[in-house]
Amino acid sequence: MTSFTTLPLKPALLASVETLGYTEMTPVQAQSLPPMLEGRDVIAQAQTGSGKTAAFGLSLLQAIDVDTIRLQALVLCPTRELADQVSKAIRKLAANIPNVKLLTLCGGMPLGPQLASLTHDPHIVVGTPGRVQEHLKRQSLHGGGIKVLVLDEADRMLDMGFTEAIDDIIGRIAKHHQTLLFSATYPEEIRAVSQRVQNDPVEVTVEAPADEKPAIEQRFHEVEPAQKIDALTQLLGGAHAEQALVFCNMRREVDAVAQELDRRGFSALALHGDMEQRDRDEVLVRFANHSCAVLVATDVAARGLDIVALPLVVSYDIAHDPETHTHRVGRTGRAGESGLAITLCTPRERPKAANIEELNGTPLPWRPLKITPSRGKALHLAPMKTLVIDAGRQDKLRPGDILGALTGDAGLAAKDIGKIDVFATRAYVAITRSLANKALEQLRAGKIKGRNFRVRPLG
């Protein structure tokens, strides 16, 4: 491994790296950062959790000139959730560089506030292809000064039908720029995009050492369609996993499965593209802070998730293609943890299983499953419960203010307070489930930062 101090980075960036506790570069960072800092185009095969965001974040922050007030770096992401995560990561890296302006531009959000923010050019924009394309067409965003273009999770952007939007965006920005392309897989479509938009790119592919590869156990169970929900209930209950991610292929199936699991006693939530953005945000918050035990989602909606320790993934519907199956399985077994990936397959879906087997080059691990019909309601509740505070960054509210109110007047121990998320107009805090009502009463009766705010339970 190599230290970040060996790189020609600005002192402010090295200070941020040290503050964030990054000591040694990950393999992806060690291979991609030197050519990126030289201005070379790079195509890198990198999974979530590989350190890729810090790699391209450091590179683009090194390239921009803060004294030049114009858009200089553009990062395109497949979903708003991922764009938000990337924006947060870049802001942390830029903490020691004064006056860096970064905007997040995504669909599903009102256009008006974005237009108002664009009256003064940002240095960096992170966004989804559709909304960025719209702003470029309206000329509310000017791409003539872009030095660095990043295509993050490019394979998923192509899967979601953004190819034409990406090509249009590239046609509207500076002709001479550096293009950094990151993709979990290298299908032919990605190769074709690279050939169109990159100039002699450096290829980065990192194979994890055998002792660092995730210990993921896969199981395939053949079930009849009418048995699937009972099979899922049985598998979730028997796995004793604190959290699980369940994939369905159709949005209506996501809703139906989540509702049935909730009826059967699981803390289950649905996530798909038909939901209002605020509802999607709240679902992601609750799953990340362990207020939700089972998340039922479509592949596209789950793409923005960044959960490091996820012990169980279940394909309620077998994936349409082998690449999507690989993405699903890769959601578990991260950060050196073991994981279990279960696939339910009906007899009619056997050809899809055969395609997965062909890609893997090894027989699939089929296991018999004796299904016992569900009887009654067994509680499988999440360990935490979320409280919503109707105040946020615009009220100058910080996580420390909420923590102080809970450990002070409310009398809670720090160990009973989980993740705190503060957004522009609201904040979320996870509380140990058995103490959530006490915390709610105390917050309603007391004050946060000397002020009274509306507080309510979520779910």
C-alpha positions as CSV (number, residue, x, y, z in Angstrom):
1,M,0.0,0.0,0.0
2,T,1.1,3.6,-0.7
3,S,0.6,6.7,1.4
4,F,-1.3,9.7,0.1
5,T,1.7,11.9,1.0
6,T,3.5,10.4,-2.1
7,L,1.0,12.2,-4.4
8,P,1.4,15.7,-5.7
9,L,-1.7,17.0,-3.9
10,K,-2.4,20.5,-2.6
11,P,-1.5,20.8,1.2
12,A,-5.2,21.5,1.9
13,L,-6.2,18.2,0.4
14,L,-3.5,16.3,2.3
15,A,-4.8,17.9,5.4
16,S,-8.3,16.7,4.6
17,V,-7.1,13.2,3.9
18,E,-5.3,13.2,7.3
19,T,-8.4,14.5,9.1
20,L,-10.6,11.9,7.5
21,G,-8.2,9.2,8.7
22,Y,-7.1,8.0,5.3
23,T,-3.6,6.7,5.8
24,E,-2.9,4.3,3.0
25,M,-4.5,4.3,-0.5
26,T,-6.8,1.5,-1.5
27,P,-5.7,-0.5,-4.6
28,V,-8.1,1.5,-6.8
29,Q,-6.8,4.8,-5.5
30,A,-3.1,3.7,-5.8
31,Q,-3.6,2.8,-9.5
32,S,-6.0,5.5,-10.6
33,L,-4.8,8.7,-8.7
34,P,-1.3,9.1,-10.3
35,P,-2.6,9.1,-14.0
36,M,-5.7,11.2,-13.0
37,L,-3.4,13.8,-11.3
38,E,-1.4,13.9,-14.6
39,G,-4.5,14.8,-16.5
40,R,-4.9,11.4,-18.2
41,D,-8.3,9.9,-19.0
42,V,-9.0,6.8,-16.8
43,I,-11.5,3.9,-17.0
44,A,-11.6,2.0,-13.7
45,Q,-13.5,-1.1,-12.7
46,A,-14.5,-0.3,-9.1
47,Q,-17.2,-1.4,-6.8
48,T,-18.9,0.8,-4.1
49,G,-16.6,0.8,-1.1
50,S,-13.4,0.6,-3.1
51,G,-12.5,4.2,-2.4
52,K,-13.3,5.4,-5.9
53,T,-15.2,8.5,-4.8
54,A,-12.2,9.8,-2.8
55,A,-10.0,9.0,-5.8
56,F,-11.9,11.1,-8.3
57,G,-12.9,13.7,-5.6
58,L,-9.2,14.4,-4.9
59,S,-8.3,14.5,-8.5
60,L,-11.0,17.0,-9.5
61,L,-10.3,19.2,-6.4
62,Q,-6.7,19.2,-7.4
63,A,-7.6,20.4,-10.9
64,I,-10.0,23.2,-10.2
65,D,-9.0,26.8,-9.6
66,V,-11.2,28.3,-6.9
67,D,-10.3,31.9,-7.9
68,T,-11.9,31.2,-11.3
69,I,-15.7,31.5,-10.8
70,R,-17.0,29.0,-13.4
71,L,-18.0,25.4,-13.6
72,Q,-14.8,23.3,-13.8
73,A,-15.9,19.8,-12.8
74,L,-19.0,17.7,-13.5
75,V,-19.8,14.4,-11.9
76,L,-22.7,12.3,-13.3
77,C,-24.4,9.7,-11.1
78,P,-27.3,7.3,-11.9
79,T,-29.5,8.2,-8.9
80,R,-30.1,11.2,-6.6
81,E,-29.1,9.1,-3.6
82,L,-25.7,8.3,-5.0
83,A,-25.3,12.0,-6.1
84,D,-26.0,13.1,-2.5
85,Q,-23.4,10.7,-1.2
86,V,-20.8,11.8,-3.7
87,S,-21.5,15.4,-2.9
88,K,-21.0,14.8,0.8
89,A,-17.8,13.0,0.2
90,I,-16.3,15.8,-2.0
91,R,-17.4,18.5,0.5
92,K,-15.5,16.6,3.2
93,L,-12.4,16.5,1.0
94,A,-12.7,20.2,0.2
95,A,-13.1,21.2,3.9
96,N,-9.7,23.0,4.0
97,I,-10.1,24.8,0.6
98,P,-11.9,28.1,1.2
99,N,-14.8,29.2,-1.1
100,V,-15.3,26.0,-3.0
101,K,-18.9,26.0,-4.4
102,L,-20.5,22.6,-5.1
103,L,-24.1,22.1,-6.2
104,T,-26.1,18.9,-6.5
105,L,-28.5,18.9,-9.4
106,C,-30.9,16.0,-9.6
107,G,-34.4,15.2,-11.0
108,G,-37.3,14.8,-8.6
109,M,-36.4,18.1,-6.9
110,P,-38.0,21.5,-7.7
111,L,-36.3,23.4,-10.6
112,G,-36.8,26.9,-9.1
113,P,-34.3,26.6,-6.2
114,Q,-31.7,25.1,-8.5
115,L,-32.1,27.9,-11.0
116,A,-31.6,30.4,-8.1
117,S,-28.4,28.6,-7.0
118,L,-27.1,28.8,-10.5
119,T,-27.2,32.6,-10.7
120,H,-23.5,32.3,-9.6
121,D,-21.6,29.6,-11.3
122,P,-20.4,26.7,-9.0
123,H,-17.0,25.2,-9.3
124,I,-18.3,21.6,-9.1
125,V,-21.7,20.1,-10.1
126,V,-22.7,16.6,-9.0
127,G,-26.0,15.4,-10.6
128,T,-28.1,13.0,-12.6
129,P,-27.9,13.0,-16.4
130,G,-31.5,14.1,-17.0
131,R,-31.4,17.2,-14.8
132,V,-27.9,18.2,-15.8
133,Q,-28.9,17.9,-19.5
134,E,-32.0,20.1,-18.8
135,H,-29.9,22.8,-17.2
136,L,-27.4,22.8,-20.0
137,K,-30.2,23.1,-22.6
138,R,-31.7,26.0,-20.7
139,Q,-28.2,27.5,-20.4
140,S,-28.7,27.9,-16.7
141,L,-25.6,25.8,-16.5
142,H,-22.5,26.6,-18.6
143,G,-20.2,23.8,-19.5
144,G,-17.6,25.7,-21.5
145,G,-15.1,25.7,-18.7
146,I,-15.3,22.1,-17.6
147,K,-11.9,20.5,-17.0
148,V,-13.0,17.2,-15.5
149,L,-16.0,15.0,-16.3
150,V,-16.7,12.0,-14.1
151,L,-19.1,9.2,-15.1
152,D,-19.7,7.4,-11.8
153,E,-21.3,3.9,-11.9
154,A,-21.5,4.3,-15.7
155,D,-22.8,0.8,-16.2
156,R,-25.9,1.6,-14.2
157,M,-26.5,4.9,-16.0
158,L,-26.5,2.9,-19.3
159,D,-28.9,0.3,-17.7
160,M,-31.2,3.2,-16.8
161,G,-31.3,4.5,-20.4
162,F,-29.1,7.6,-19.9
163,T,-26.8,6.9,-22.9
164,E,-28.3,9.6,-25.1
165,A,-28.4,12.1,-22.3
166,I,-24.7,11.5,-21.5
167,D,-23.8,11.9,-25.2
168,D,-25.8,15.2,-25.4
169,I,-24.1,16.5,-22.2
170,I,-20.7,15.8,-23.6
171,G,-21.6,17.6,-26.8
172,R,-22.5,20.7,-24.7
173,I,-19.4,21.0,-22.6
174,A,-15.8,22.0,-23.3
175,K,-14.3,19.9,-26.1
176,H,-11.0,19.4,-24.4
177,H,-11.5,17.9,-20.9
178,Q,-10.4,14.9,-18.8
179,T,-12.9,12.1,-18.6
180,L,-12.9,9.7,-15.7
181,L,-15.1,6.6,-16.1
182,F,-15.9,4.3,-13.1
183,S,-18.0,1.1,-13.6
184,A,-18.6,-2.0,-11.5
185,T,-18.7,-4.1,-14.7
186,Y,-17.1,-3.9,-18.2
187,P,-19.9,-4.9,-20.6
188,E,-19.4,-4.1,-24.3
189,E,-21.6,-0.9,-23.9
190,I,-19.1,0.5,-21.5
191,R,-16.2,-0.2,-23.8
192,A,-18.2,1.6,-26.6
193,V,-18.8,4.6,-24.4
194,S,-15.1,4.8,-23.4
195,Q,-14.1,4.6,-27.1
196,R,-16.4,7.5,-27.9
197,V,-15.7,9.9,-25.0
198,Q,-12.1,9.1,-23.8
199,N,-8.7,9.7,-25.3
200,D,-6.2,6.8,-24.8
201,P,-7.5,6.0,-21.3
202,V,-5.5,4.3,-18.6
203,E,-7.3,1.1,-17.6
204,V,-7.5,0.2,-13.9
205,T,-8.8,-3.2,-12.8
206,V,-8.1,-4.3,-9.3
207,E,-8.5,-8.0,-8.4
208,A,-9.0,-8.4,-4.6
209,P,-6.4,-10.7,-3.0
210,A,-7.8,-14.1,-2.1
211,D,-7.7,-13.4,1.6
212,E,-9.6,-10.1,1.1
213,K,-12.4,-11.4,-1.1
214,P,-15.8,-11.2,0.5
215,A,-17.0,-14.5,2.1
216,I,-20.4,-14.6,0.4
217,E,-22.4,-17.8,0.5
218,Q,-25.0,-18.2,-2.3
219,R,-28.1,-20.4,-2.1
220,F,-30.6,-21.0,-4.8
221,H,-34.1,-22.4,-3.9
222,E,-36.7,-23.5,-6.5
223,V,-40.2,-22.6,-5.3
224,E,-43.6,-22.4,-6.9
225,P,-45.0,-18.9,-7.4
226,A,-47.7,-19.4,-4.7
227,Q,-45.0,-20.4,-2.2
228,K,-42.7,-17.4,-2.6
229,I,-44.0,-15.2,0.2
230,D,-44.0,-18.0,2.7
231,A,-40.5,-19.0,1.6
232,L,-39.3,-15.4,2.0
233,T,-40.9,-15.1,5.5
234,Q,-39.3,-18.4,6.6
235,L,-35.9,-17.5,5.2
236,L,-35.9,-14.0,6.8
237,G,-37.0,-15.3,10.1
238,G,-34.5,-18.2,10.1
239,A,-31.5,-16.1,9.1
240,H,-31.5,-14.0,12.2
241,A,-30.0,-11.2,10.3
242,E,-30.4,-7.7,11.7
243,Q,-31.0,-6.3,8.2
244,A,-31.9,-7.7,4.8
245,L,-32.3,-6.3,1.3
246,V,-35.0,-8.0,-0.8
247,F,-35.0,-7.5,-4.6
248,C,-38.1,-7.6,-6.8
249,N,-38.2,-6.9,-10.5
250,M,-41.5,-4.9,-10.6
251,R,-42.5,-1.9,-8.6
252,R,-46.0,-3.3,-7.8
253,E,-44.3,-6.5,-6.5
254,V,-42.1,-4.3,-4.2
255,D,-45.2,-2.7,-2.6
256,A,-47.0,-6.0,-2.3
257,V,-44.1,-7.9,-0.7
258,A,-43.3,-5.0,1.7
259,Q,-46.9,-4.7,2.8
260,E,-47.2,-8.5,3.4
261,L,-43.9,-8.6,5.4
262,D,-45.1,-5.7,7.5
263,R,-48.4,-7.6,8.1
264,R,-46.4,-10.6,9.2
265,G,-44.5,-8.7,11.8
266,F,-41.3,-7.4,10.1
267,S,-40.1,-3.8,10.1
268,A,-40.3,-3.7,6.3
269,L,-40.3,-0.8,3.9
270,A,-40.6,-0.4,0.1
271,L,-38.3,1.6,-2.2
272,H,-38.9,2.2,-5.9
273,G,-39.0,5.0,-8.5
274,D,-42.7,5.7,-8.3
275,M,-42.3,7.1,-4.7
276,E,-42.1,10.8,-3.9
277,Q,-38.5,11.9,-3.4
278,R,-39.1,12.8,0.2
279,D,-40.6,9.4,0.9
280,R,-37.6,7.7,-0.8
281,D,-35.2,9.9,1.3
282,E,-36.9,8.8,4.5
283,V,-36.8,5.1,3.6
284,L,-33.1,5.4,2.9
285,V,-32.5,7.2,6.2
286,R,-34.5,4.5,8.2
287,F,-32.6,1.6,6.6
288,A,-29.2,3.2,7.1
289,N,-29.9,4.0,10.8
290,H,-31.3,0.5,11.5
291,S,-34.9,1.6,12.0
292,C,-35.9,-0.7,9.2
293,A,-35.1,-4.4,9.3
294,V,-36.1,-5.4,5.7
295,L,-35.9,-3.2,2.7
296,V,-37.8,-4.4,-0.4
297,A,-36.5,-2.6,-3.5
298,T,-36.1,-2.6,-7.3
299,D,-32.5,-2.7,-8.6
300,V,-32.5,0.9,-9.8
301,A,-33.9,2.3,-6.6
302,A,-31.4,0.3,-4.5
303,R,-28.5,1.6,-6.4
304,G,-28.1,4.7,-4.2
305,L,-27.8,2.6,-1.1
306,D,-24.4,2.6,0.6
307,I,-24.7,0.1,3.5
308,V,-21.4,-1.4,4.4
309,A,-22.5,-4.2,6.7
310,L,-25.5,-6.0,5.0
311,P,-25.6,-9.6,6.1
312,L,-28.4,-10.9,3.9
313,V,-29.6,-10.2,0.3
314,V,-32.6,-12.0,-1.1
315,S,-33.7,-12.1,-4.8
316,Y,-37.4,-12.6,-4.4
317,D,-37.5,-12.5,-8.2
318,I,-34.5,-13.8,-10.0
319,A,-32.6,-11.1,-11.8
320,H,-33.4,-10.5,-15.5
321,D,-29.7,-10.9,-16.4
322,P,-26.5,-12.3,-14.9
323,E,-24.9,-8.9,-14.5
324,T,-27.7,-7.6,-12.3
325,H,-27.5,-10.8,-10.3
326,T,-23.8,-10.1,-9.7
327,H,-24.7,-6.6,-8.5
328,R,-27.2,-7.9,-6.1
329,V,-24.9,-10.5,-4.6
330,G,-22.2,-7.8,-4.2
331,R,-24.4,-5.9,-1.9
332,T,-23.5,-8.3,0.9
333,G,-20.1,-9.5,2.2
334,R,-18.5,-6.0,2.2
335,A,-15.7,-4.6,4.3
336,G,-14.4,-8.1,5.1
337,E,-17.7,-9.2,6.5
338,S,-19.4,-12.5,5.6
339,G,-22.7,-12.4,3.8
340,L,-25.5,-14.6,2.5
341,A,-27.2,-14.2,-0.9
342,I,-30.4,-16.2,-1.5
343,T,-32.2,-16.5,-4.8
344,L,-35.8,-17.8,-5.2
345,C,-36.4,-19.3,-8.6
346,T,-39.7,-20.6,-10.0
347,P,-39.6,-23.5,-12.5
348,R,-40.3,-21.0,-15.3
349,E,-37.3,-18.9,-14.3
350,R,-34.8,-21.8,-14.7
351,P,-33.5,-20.4,-18.0
352,K,-32.4,-17.2,-16.2
353,A,-30.6,-19.3,-13.6
354,A,-28.9,-21.2,-16.4
355,N,-27.6,-17.8,-17.8
356,I,-26.2,-17.0,-14.4
357,E,-24.5,-20.4,-14.2
358,E,-23.0,-19.9,-17.6
359,L,-21.5,-16.5,-16.6
360,N,-20.1,-17.9,-13.3
361,G,-18.7,-20.9,-15.0
362,T,-19.6,-23.1,-12.0
363,P,-22.7,-25.0,-11.0
364,L,-25.2,-23.0,-9.0
365,P,-25.6,-24.0,-5.3
366,W,-29.2,-25.3,-5.3
367,R,-30.6,-26.2,-1.9
368,P,-33.9,-28.0,-1.0
369,L,-36.3,-25.8,1.0
370,K,-39.1,-27.3,3.0
371,I,-41.6,-24.5,3.2
372,T,-43.9,-24.3,6.3
373,P,-46.9,-22.0,5.7
374,S,-46.8,-18.9,7.9
375,R,-49.0,-19.1,11.0
376,G,-49.8,-15.9,12.9
377,K,-47.6,-12.9,13.4
378,A,-44.0,-13.1,14.7
379,L,-42.3,-9.8,15.6
380,H,-39.0,-9.1,13.7
381,L,-38.6,-5.5,14.7
382,A,-35.7,-3.2,13.9
383,P,-33.5,-2.3,16.9
384,M,-33.9,1.4,16.4
385,K,-36.8,3.9,15.8
386,T,-36.5,7.2,13.9
387,L,-37.7,10.6,15.2
388,V,-38.1,13.4,12.8
389,I,-37.3,17.0,13.8
390,D,-38.9,19.7,11.6
391,A,-35.8,21.8,11.4
392,G,-32.5,21.4,9.5
393,R,-29.4,23.1,8.2
394,Q,-31.4,26.3,7.3
395,D,-32.2,26.6,11.0
396,K,-28.4,26.2,11.8
397,L,-29.2,22.8,13.3
398,R,-26.2,20.4,13.6
399,P,-26.0,16.8,14.7
400,G,-24.2,17.9,17.9
401,D,-27.2,20.0,18.9
402,I,-29.5,17.1,18.7
403,L,-27.1,14.8,20.5
404,G,-26.7,17.4,23.3
405,A,-30.4,17.7,23.8
406,L,-30.9,14.0,24.0
407,T,-28.0,13.3,26.4
408,G,-28.7,16.4,28.4
409,D,-32.3,17.3,29.3
410,A,-33.6,14.0,27.8
411,G,-31.2,12.0,29.9
412,L,-30.4,9.3,27.3
413,A,-27.0,7.5,27.2
414,A,-25.0,8.1,24.1
415,K,-25.1,4.4,23.3
416,D,-28.9,4.6,22.8
417,I,-28.6,7.3,20.2
418,G,-27.9,6.1,16.6
419,K,-27.3,7.8,13.3
420,I,-28.2,11.5,13.0
421,D,-29.0,12.9,9.6
422,V,-29.5,16.7,9.1
423,F,-31.0,17.9,5.8
424,A,-32.0,21.4,4.7
425,T,-35.4,21.6,6.4
426,R,-35.5,18.5,8.6
427,A,-33.4,16.1,10.7
428,Y,-33.7,12.4,11.6
429,V,-32.3,10.7,14.7
430,A,-32.3,7.0,15.5
431,I,-33.1,6.0,19.1
432,T,-33.0,2.5,20.7
433,R,-36.6,1.3,20.1
434,S,-37.5,0.7,23.7
435,L,-36.5,4.3,24.6
436,A,-37.9,6.1,21.6
437,N,-41.1,7.2,23.3
438,K,-39.2,8.6,26.2
439,A,-36.9,10.5,23.9
440,L,-39.9,11.8,21.9
441,E,-41.6,13.1,25.1
442,Q,-38.4,14.8,26.4
443,L,-37.7,16.5,23.0
444,R,-41.3,17.8,22.8
445,A,-41.1,19.1,26.3
446,G,-37.6,20.6,26.1
447,K,-35.6,22.6,23.6
448,I,-33.0,22.0,21.0
449,K,-30.4,24.8,20.7
450,G,-32.7,26.9,22.9
451,R,-35.7,26.6,20.5
452,N,-38.8,24.5,20.3
453,F,-39.2,22.4,17.2
454,R,-41.9,19.9,16.1
455,V,-40.8,16.4,16.8
456,R,-42.6,13.2,15.6
457,P,-42.0,9.5,15.3
458,L,-41.5,8.1,11.8
459,G,-43.3,4.9,11.1
